[in-house]
Amino acid sequence: MGMPDGVELAGPRHDRFPEILTPEALAFLAELHRAFDARRRELLARRADREAALAAGELLDFLPETRHVRDGEWRVAPPAPGLVDRRVEITGPTDAKMTINALNSGAKVWLADHEDANTPLWENVIGGQLNLRDAIDRTLSFTASDGRRYALHDGDLATIVFRPRGWHLTEKHILVDGERTSGSLVDFGLYLFHCAVRLLDRGSGPYFYLPKLESHLEARLWNDVFLFAQERLGIPRGTIRATVLIETYPAAFEMEEILYELREHSAGLNAGRWDFMFSVIKKFRTRGRDFLLPDRNAVTMTAPFMRAYTELLVRTCHRRGAHAIGGMAAFIPSRRDPQVNETALAKVREDKTREAGDGFDGSWVAHPDLVPVCREVFDAVLGDRPHQLDRTRDEVRVTAAQLLDVKSTRGRRTEAGLRNDISVGVQYLASWLRGTGAVAIFNLMEDAATAEISRSQVWQWLHNGVTLDDTGEKVDRDLVERIADEELAKLPGDPADYAEARSLFMAVAVADDFVDFLTLPAYERMP
């Protein structure tokens, strides 16, 4: 069988890539594209219309037309094998070393990431699929440049939950009928095609994390994709399970509806805190002081609007029999600075203790050394129980006004905060353009979501005439340029190494037009 009709590969076929890019798999991607890409593009246009309405003065609210869903009696499907106990989940990209370390980490679940923690370099997109398939077959190994060998252990491994790219991203290396394909459908389709039966044979299943959804209609599209794909591949209906990240401001007002659309395929919701903060800035970036956040690192989960968001998430999930998964602990332990570790681990423990006490069924960490901390906290609350779905949190009542109460967030807008935004943003983009999407910067694991907070906050402060609370300086382009010069001078290596990243950061952080996602122009600069 040759190349399917209408399909063109624009990326190089490296060693072993033909194992993933088979004619049958590409034909399946072509079917997905032809069946669903037009709807995907229509929904992206709806996002733009909604954003224009917000800029014109509208506010977000719970939808009157779906009140019957919120008031109705219904529940999602019971947890699937491997997703019953999710008390600690580790996240990370699908390179071979991370795949092995994550699966061996002792976490219950590994979020295998082709989104925020992964750069969509062609080699990463297809190489990650190979690593996942080999890991499921227990044949994956890796030898580092220093000679250290990594291999999967013989015991239980974390359950894989794969995160494809968001609806907004395309894949320029696979064309169907002359059009770029959806990054979401490429990632989903290749993983399902090659791994679904393998996973089912091992007592698990094809499980997904769905990122960046902004409405229940986008969840409906995913559900239709699942139904179509299961029928085409001969997989029983309901085999696919999906956990949705509630990481956009609009989605926070449609949690019930999102669960309802996916109910036979639903595995719960996750509090995607970093992207949620980015979305708050993005959606109301032109609405003045009521939506101005303080320094990025000063916004904690105890801020009133963040507290309302997480409380509503737990109540919504447990009312419907779905797991509620907490947010990311992004701290990267340092083996050279015990004092940094002691302070940061105390904050991680405090964060996870709050989540477990609020009723979350598990939470995320970014590093294997944090798995025992998260597990210990949730063990203390759960004991031998796999979750706490019985805590329905009926006492919680969250209003639209509480979700929109950004102005009550405590904290200052400082020069140090601005410097951190600029330095982190440029350093992250430099790494992203080189092909690495998860980067340790200042003892935190930065990914596309945290970089989005940094660049959007600079944009918001600059375009809303913010004066820094500590220095009295007005944030303008000259100040941003000067701080960028000063911060880049502190970094090791030649400043020229950061020239393209700095150019890209300025394009998405200070230009008059706000780019929806920094990864969109960044992807065009990538081979």
C-alpha positions as CSV (number, residue, x, y, z in Angstrom):
1,M,0.0,0.0,0.0
2,G,1.4,3.4,-1.0
3,M,0.7,6.8,0.3
4,P,-3.0,7.3,0.8
5,D,-4.8,9.6,-1.7
6,G,-4.5,13.3,-0.8
7,V,-1.9,12.7,1.9
8,E,1.5,14.4,1.7
9,L,4.4,14.1,4.1
10,A,6.4,17.3,4.3
11,G,8.7,16.1,7.1
12,P,11.8,13.9,6.8
13,R,11.4,10.2,7.4
14,H,14.0,9.4,10.0
15,D,15.1,6.0,11.2
16,R,12.0,4.1,12.5
17,F,9.6,6.8,11.5
18,P,7.9,4.5,8.9
19,E,6.9,2.3,11.9
20,I,4.5,5.2,12.9
21,L,3.8,6.8,9.6
22,T,2.4,3.7,8.0
23,P,0.0,4.1,5.1
24,E,-2.8,2.7,7.2
25,A,-2.2,5.2,10.0
26,L,-1.9,8.1,7.6
27,A,-5.2,7.0,6.0
28,F,-6.8,7.1,9.4
29,L,-5.5,10.7,10.0
30,A,-6.9,11.7,6.6
31,E,-10.3,10.4,7.6
32,L,-10.2,12.4,10.9
33,H,-9.1,15.5,9.0
34,R,-11.9,15.3,6.4
35,A,-14.5,14.5,9.0
36,F,-13.6,17.1,11.7
37,D,-11.2,19.8,10.6
38,A,-13.9,22.2,9.3
39,R,-15.7,22.0,12.6
40,R,-12.4,22.7,14.4
41,R,-11.9,25.8,12.4
42,E,-15.5,27.0,13.0
43,L,-15.0,26.6,16.7
44,L,-11.8,28.6,16.6
45,A,-13.7,31.4,14.8
46,R,-16.3,31.3,17.7
47,R,-13.4,31.8,20.1
48,A,-12.4,35.0,18.3
49,D,-16.0,36.2,18.2
50,R,-16.3,35.7,22.0
51,E,-13.1,37.5,22.7
52,A,-14.2,40.4,20.6
53,A,-17.4,40.6,22.7
54,L,-15.4,40.5,25.9
55,A,-13.2,43.4,24.7
56,A,-16.4,45.3,23.9
57,G,-17.6,45.1,27.5
58,E,-19.3,41.8,28.0
59,L,-18.5,39.5,31.0
60,L,-18.4,35.8,31.3
61,D,-21.3,34.0,32.9
62,F,-22.9,30.6,33.3
63,L,-24.9,29.8,30.1
64,P,-28.7,30.2,30.4
65,E,-29.3,27.9,27.4
66,T,-27.6,25.0,29.3
67,R,-29.3,25.4,32.6
68,H,-31.1,22.1,32.1
69,V,-27.7,20.3,32.0
70,R,-26.6,22.0,35.3
71,D,-29.9,21.2,37.0
72,G,-30.3,17.7,35.6
73,E,-29.5,14.4,37.3
74,W,-26.7,12.5,35.4
75,R,-23.3,11.0,36.0
76,V,-20.2,10.2,34.0
77,A,-19.0,6.7,33.4
78,P,-17.3,4.9,36.3
79,P,-13.5,5.1,36.4
80,A,-11.7,3.0,33.9
81,P,-8.9,0.5,34.8
82,G,-5.8,2.4,35.8
83,L,-7.7,5.5,36.5
84,V,-9.5,4.6,39.8
85,D,-6.6,5.8,42.0
86,R,-5.0,9.0,40.8
87,R,-3.5,10.4,44.0
88,V,-0.3,11.5,42.4
89,E,0.3,12.2,38.7
90,I,3.6,13.2,37.1
91,T,3.8,15.3,33.9
92,G,6.5,15.6,31.2
93,P,7.4,15.3,27.6
94,T,7.8,12.0,25.8
95,D,11.5,11.9,25.2
96,A,13.0,8.5,26.1
97,K,14.6,9.4,29.4
98,M,11.5,11.3,30.7
99,T,9.2,8.4,29.6
100,I,11.2,5.9,31.5
101,N,11.7,8.1,34.6
102,A,8.0,9.0,34.7
103,L,6.8,5.5,34.3
104,N,9.2,4.3,37.0
105,S,8.5,7.2,39.4
106,G,5.9,5.6,41.6
107,A,3.2,8.0,40.4
108,K,-0.2,6.5,39.7
109,V,-0.5,8.4,36.4
110,W,1.9,9.9,33.9
111,L,0.7,12.7,31.7
112,A,2.6,12.0,28.6
113,D,2.8,15.4,27.1
114,H,2.7,16.5,23.4
115,E,1.4,19.9,24.4
116,D,2.8,22.6,26.8
117,A,5.9,20.6,28.0
118,N,6.8,19.5,24.4
119,T,8.1,21.4,21.5
120,P,6.3,20.2,18.3
121,L,9.6,19.7,16.5
122,W,8.9,17.0,13.9
123,E,11.4,14.7,15.6
124,N,9.6,15.1,18.9
125,V,6.1,14.5,17.4
126,I,7.0,11.2,15.8
127,G,9.8,10.2,18.1
128,G,7.4,10.6,21.1
129,Q,4.9,8.2,19.5
130,L,7.7,5.6,19.0
131,N,8.7,6.0,22.7
132,L,5.2,5.6,23.9
133,R,4.6,2.5,21.8
134,D,8.0,1.0,22.9
135,A,7.2,1.8,26.5
136,I,3.8,0.0,26.3
137,D,5.7,-3.0,24.8
138,R,8.3,-2.7,27.6
139,T,11.1,-2.5,25.1
140,L,12.1,1.1,25.7
141,S,15.6,1.9,27.0
142,F,17.9,4.9,26.8
143,T,21.7,5.4,27.2
144,A,22.8,9.0,28.1
145,S,25.9,10.7,26.9
146,D,27.6,9.9,30.2
147,G,27.0,6.2,29.7
148,R,24.1,5.9,32.2
149,R,21.5,3.5,31.1
150,Y,17.8,3.9,31.7
151,A,15.2,1.1,31.5
152,L,11.7,0.3,32.7
153,H,11.6,-1.7,35.9
154,D,9.6,-4.9,36.1
155,G,7.0,-3.8,38.6
156,D,3.8,-1.7,38.1
157,L,4.3,1.4,35.9
158,A,2.3,4.6,36.0
159,T,-0.9,4.6,33.8
160,I,-0.3,6.6,30.6
161,V,-2.6,9.5,29.9
162,F,-1.6,11.2,26.7
163,R,-2.0,14.9,26.1
164,P,-2.3,15.9,22.4
165,R,-1.9,19.5,21.2
166,G,-4.7,21.9,21.5
167,W,-7.3,22.6,18.8
168,H,-5.5,25.8,17.8
169,L,-2.3,24.2,16.7
170,T,-1.6,22.6,13.2
171,E,0.8,20.1,12.0
172,K,2.7,21.4,9.0
173,H,4.5,18.2,8.1
174,I,1.4,16.2,7.4
175,L,-0.9,17.6,4.7
176,V,-4.3,16.3,3.6
177,D,-5.8,17.6,0.4
178,G,-3.2,20.3,0.5
179,E,-4.2,21.5,4.0
180,R,-2.3,21.4,7.2
181,T,-3.7,18.8,9.6
182,S,-4.8,19.5,13.2
183,G,-2.0,18.9,15.7
184,S,-4.7,17.6,18.0
185,L,-6.0,15.0,15.5
186,V,-2.5,14.0,14.5
187,D,-1.3,13.3,18.0
188,F,-4.6,11.6,19.0
189,G,-4.9,9.6,15.9
190,L,-1.4,8.2,15.8
191,Y,-1.4,7.3,19.5
192,L,-4.9,5.6,19.2
193,F,-4.0,3.8,16.0
194,H,-0.8,2.3,17.3
195,C,-1.4,1.9,21.0
196,A,-5.1,1.4,21.8
197,V,-5.1,-2.4,21.3
198,R,-1.7,-2.8,23.0
199,L,-3.1,-0.9,26.1
200,L,-6.3,-2.9,26.2
201,D,-4.4,-6.2,26.0
202,R,-2.5,-5.0,29.1
203,G,-5.6,-4.2,31.1
204,S,-5.5,-0.5,30.6
205,G,-6.8,1.7,27.8
206,P,-6.3,4.7,25.5
207,Y,-6.6,7.7,27.9
208,F,-6.2,11.4,27.1
209,Y,-5.8,14.8,28.7
210,L,-7.6,17.4,26.6
211,P,-6.0,20.9,26.7
212,K,-7.2,24.5,26.1
213,L,-10.9,23.8,25.7
214,E,-13.0,27.0,25.8
215,S,-16.5,25.6,25.6
216,H,-18.7,22.6,25.8
217,L,-19.0,22.7,22.0
218,E,-15.3,22.0,21.8
219,A,-15.8,19.0,24.2
220,R,-18.6,17.8,21.9
221,L,-16.3,17.8,19.0
222,W,-13.8,15.7,20.9
223,N,-16.6,13.3,21.9
224,D,-17.7,13.0,18.2
225,V,-14.0,12.3,17.3
226,F,-13.9,9.5,19.9
227,L,-17.1,7.9,18.6
228,F,-15.9,8.1,15.0
229,A,-12.4,6.7,15.9
230,Q,-13.6,3.8,18.0
231,E,-16.0,2.7,15.3
232,R,-13.3,2.9,12.6
233,L,-10.8,1.0,14.6
234,G,-13.2,-1.6,16.0
235,I,-12.8,-0.5,19.6
236,P,-15.8,-0.8,22.0
237,R,-17.6,2.5,22.5
238,G,-16.6,4.1,25.8
239,T,-13.1,2.6,25.7
240,I,-11.5,6.0,25.3
241,R,-11.4,8.2,28.4
242,A,-10.5,11.8,28.7
243,T,-9.7,14.2,31.5
244,V,-10.3,17.8,30.5
245,L,-8.0,20.6,31.8
246,I,-10.1,23.5,33.0
247,E,-7.4,26.0,32.0
248,T,-9.2,28.7,30.2
249,Y,-11.4,31.4,31.8
250,P,-14.5,30.5,29.6
251,A,-14.3,26.8,30.4
252,A,-14.6,27.6,34.2
253,F,-18.1,28.7,33.5
254,E,-18.9,25.5,31.5
255,M,-17.5,22.7,33.7
256,E,-20.8,20.8,34.0
257,E,-21.5,21.1,30.3
258,I,-18.0,19.8,29.4
259,L,-18.5,16.8,31.6
260,Y,-21.9,16.2,30.2
261,E,-20.7,16.2,26.6
262,L,-18.0,13.7,27.3
263,R,-19.9,11.7,30.0
264,E,-19.4,8.2,28.5
265,H,-15.8,9.0,27.8
266,S,-15.1,11.3,30.8
267,A,-12.4,10.7,33.4
268,G,-12.8,14.0,35.2
269,L,-11.4,17.5,35.2
270,N,-8.0,19.0,36.1
271,A,-7.3,22.5,37.6
272,G,-4.8,23.7,35.0
273,R,-3.8,26.7,37.1
274,W,-1.0,28.2,35.0
275,D,-2.9,28.4,31.7
276,F,-5.9,29.5,33.7
277,M,-4.0,32.6,34.9
278,F,-2.8,33.2,31.3
279,S,-6.4,33.0,30.1
280,V,-7.6,35.5,32.7
281,I,-5.1,38.0,31.5
282,K,-5.7,37.2,27.8
283,K,-9.5,37.4,27.9
284,F,-9.6,40.7,29.8
285,R,-6.3,42.3,28.9
286,T,-7.9,45.5,27.6
287,R,-10.4,45.9,30.5
288,G,-8.3,48.0,32.8
289,R,-7.4,47.7,36.5
290,D,-10.2,45.3,37.5
291,F,-8.3,42.5,35.7
292,L,-4.7,43.5,36.3
293,L,-2.8,40.8,38.2
294,P,0.2,41.4,40.5
295,D,3.6,39.7,39.9
296,R,3.3,36.3,38.4
297,N,4.8,34.5,41.4
298,A,2.6,36.5,43.9
299,V,-0.7,34.9,42.5
300,T,-1.4,31.9,44.7
301,M,-4.2,29.4,44.8
302,T,-5.7,31.3,47.8
303,A,-6.5,34.4,45.6
304,P,-10.3,34.7,45.7
305,F,-10.9,34.0,42.0
306,M,-8.5,31.1,42.0
307,R,-10.2,29.7,45.2
308,A,-13.6,30.0,43.6
309,Y,-12.4,28.2,40.5
310,T,-10.9,25.2,42.4
311,E,-13.8,24.9,44.8
312,L,-16.3,24.8,41.9
313,L,-14.2,22.2,40.1
314,V,-14.2,19.8,43.0
315,R,-17.9,20.2,43.6
316,T,-18.8,19.9,39.9
317,C,-16.7,16.7,39.5
318,H,-17.8,14.9,42.6
319,R,-21.5,15.7,42.0
320,R,-21.2,13.9,38.7
321,G,-19.0,11.0,39.8
322,A,-15.8,12.3,38.1
323,H,-12.3,12.7,39.5
324,A,-11.0,16.2,40.3
325,I,-7.3,16.5,39.8
326,G,-5.3,19.3,41.4
327,G,-2.7,21.6,39.8
328,M,1.0,21.5,39.1
329,A,3.8,21.7,41.6
330,A,6.4,23.1,39.3
331,F,9.3,23.2,41.8
332,I,12.5,21.4,40.7
333,P,14.5,20.1,43.6
334,S,18.1,21.2,43.9
335,R,20.6,18.7,45.1
336,R,23.1,21.6,45.8
337,D,21.0,24.0,47.8
338,P,19.3,22.4,50.8
339,Q,17.9,25.7,52.0
340,V,16.1,26.3,48.7
341,N,14.8,22.7,48.9
342,E,13.5,23.1,52.4
343,T,11.6,26.3,51.7
344,A,10.2,25.1,48.4
345,L,9.2,21.6,49.6
346,A,7.3,23.3,52.5
347,K,5.3,25.3,49.9
348,V,4.6,22.2,47.9
349,R,3.4,20.3,50.9
350,E,1.2,23.2,51.9
351,D,-0.3,23.4,48.4
352,K,-1.0,19.6,48.2
353,T,-2.4,19.6,51.7
354,R,-4.9,22.3,50.8
355,E,-5.9,20.4,47.6
356,A,-6.4,17.1,49.5
357,G,-8.3,18.9,52.2
358,D,-10.6,20.5,49.6
359,G,-11.5,17.1,48.1
360,F,-9.2,16.7,45.2
361,D,-8.6,13.1,44.3
362,G,-5.0,13.6,43.3
363,S,-2.6,16.2,42.0
364,W,0.3,16.9,39.7
365,V,4.1,17.2,40.1
366,A,6.7,18.0,37.6
367,H,9.7,16.0,39.0
368,P,10.1,12.4,40.3
369,D,11.5,13.7,43.6
370,L,8.2,15.3,44.4
371,V,6.1,12.1,43.9
372,P,6.7,10.9,47.5
373,V,5.7,14.4,48.9
374,C,2.4,14.4,47.0
375,R,1.7,10.8,47.7
376,E,2.3,11.2,51.5
377,V,-0.1,14.1,51.7
378,F,-2.9,12.3,49.8
379,D,-2.2,9.0,51.6
380,A,-2.9,10.9,54.9
381,V,-6.3,12.0,53.7
382,L,-7.3,9.0,51.5
383,G,-5.9,6.1,53.5
384,D,-6.8,2.9,51.7
385,R,-9.6,4.7,49.7
386,P,-8.7,5.2,46.0
387,H,-10.4,8.7,45.8
388,Q,-12.8,10.9,47.7
389,L,-15.7,11.1,45.2
390,D,-18.1,10.7,48.2
391,R,-17.2,14.3,49.3
392,T,-19.7,16.1,47.1
393,R,-19.0,19.5,48.6
394,D,-22.7,20.4,48.6
395,E,-22.0,23.4,50.8
396,V,-20.0,25.1,48.0
397,R,-21.8,27.8,46.1
398,V,-19.7,29.7,43.5
399,T,-21.1,32.7,41.6
400,A,-20.0,34.2,38.4
401,A,-19.0,37.3,40.3
402,Q,-16.7,35.3,42.5
403,L,-15.0,33.7,39.5
404,L,-14.5,37.2,38.0
405,D,-13.2,38.8,41.2
406,V,-9.6,39.3,39.9
407,K,-9.3,42.8,41.5
408,S,-9.2,41.3,45.1
409,T,-6.0,39.5,44.3
410,R,-3.3,40.7,46.7
411,G,0.2,41.6,45.6
412,R,2.3,44.2,44.0
413,R,3.5,44.9,40.5
414,T,7.2,45.2,40.9
415,E,10.4,45.6,38.9
416,A,11.5,42.2,40.1
417,G,8.3,40.7,38.8
418,L,8.8,42.4,35.4
419,R,12.4,41.2,35.3
420,N,11.3,37.6,36.0
421,D,8.7,37.7,33.3
422,I,11.2,38.9,30.7
423,S,14.0,36.7,31.7
424,V,11.9,33.5,32.0
425,G,10.1,34.3,28.7
426,V,13.2,34.8,26.7
427,Q,15.1,31.8,28.2
428,Y,12.1,29.6,27.7
429,L,11.6,30.6,24.0
430,A,15.3,30.0,23.4
431,S,14.9,26.5,24.6
432,W,11.6,26.0,22.8
433,L,13.1,27.0,19.5
434,R,15.9,24.4,20.0
435,G,13.4,21.7,20.6
436,T,12.9,21.5,24.4
437,G,9.5,22.4,25.8
438,A,10.0,21.8,29.5
439,V,12.9,23.8,31.0
440,A,14.2,24.3,34.6
441,I,14.6,28.1,35.2
442,F,15.2,29.5,38.6
443,N,14.3,26.2,40.3
444,L,10.9,26.0,38.5
445,M,9.8,23.8,35.7
446,E,8.7,26.3,33.0
447,D,6.6,25.2,30.1
448,A,4.5,27.0,27.4
449,A,1.8,27.8,30.0
450,T,4.1,29.6,32.4
451,A,5.8,31.4,29.5
452,E,2.4,32.5,28.4
453,I,1.8,34.1,31.8
454,S,5.1,35.9,31.6
455,R,4.6,37.4,28.1
456,S,0.9,38.2,28.5
457,Q,1.6,40.0,31.8
458,V,4.2,42.2,30.2
459,W,1.8,43.0,27.4
460,Q,-1.0,43.8,29.9
461,W,1.1,46.0,32.1
462,L,2.5,47.9,29.1
463,H,-0.8,48.4,27.3
464,N,-2.6,49.4,30.5
465,G,-0.1,52.0,31.5
466,V,1.0,50.2,34.7
467,T,3.4,52.1,37.1
468,L,5.5,49.7,39.1
469,D,4.7,49.8,42.8
470,D,8.3,49.8,44.1
471,T,10.1,52.0,41.7
472,G,7.4,54.3,40.3
473,E,8.5,53.6,36.7
474,K,5.9,53.3,34.0
475,V,6.1,50.1,32.1
476,D,6.7,51.1,28.4
477,R,8.7,49.6,25.6
478,D,11.9,51.3,26.5
479,L,11.8,49.9,30.0
480,V,11.1,46.4,28.7
481,E,14.0,46.7,26.2
482,R,16.4,47.9,28.8
483,I,15.5,45.2,31.3
484,A,15.8,42.6,28.5
485,D,19.3,43.8,27.8
486,E,20.3,43.7,31.5
487,E,18.7,40.2,32.2
488,L,20.2,38.6,29.1
489,A,23.7,40.0,30.1
490,K,23.4,37.9,33.2
491,L,22.9,34.6,31.3
492,P,25.8,32.3,30.4
493,G,27.0,32.1,26.8
494,D,26.9,34.6,24.0
495,P,23.9,37.0,24.0
496,A,23.6,36.3,20.3
497,D,22.4,32.8,21.3
498,Y,19.2,34.5,22.6
499,A,18.7,36.9,19.7
500,E,15.9,35.0,18.0
501,A,14.2,34.2,21.3
502,R,14.3,37.9,22.3
503,S,12.9,39.0,18.9
504,L,10.0,36.5,19.3
505,F,9.4,37.5,22.9
506,M,9.1,41.2,21.9
507,A,6.8,40.2,19.1
508,V,4.3,38.5,21.5
509,A,4.9,40.7,24.6
510,V,5.0,44.3,23.4
511,A,3.4,44.5,19.9
512,D,0.1,46.3,19.6
513,D,-1.6,43.2,18.3
514,F,-1.9,40.4,20.9
515,V,-1.0,37.0,19.5
516,D,-3.4,34.3,20.8
517,F,-0.7,31.8,21.6
518,L,3.1,32.4,21.5
519,T,3.5,28.9,20.1
520,L,1.8,30.0,16.9
521,P,4.6,32.3,15.6
522,A,7.2,30.2,17.3
523,Y,6.1,27.2,15.3
524,E,6.6,29.1,12.1
525,R,10.2,29.7,13.0
526,M,10.8,26.0,13.6
527,P,11.8,23.6,10.8
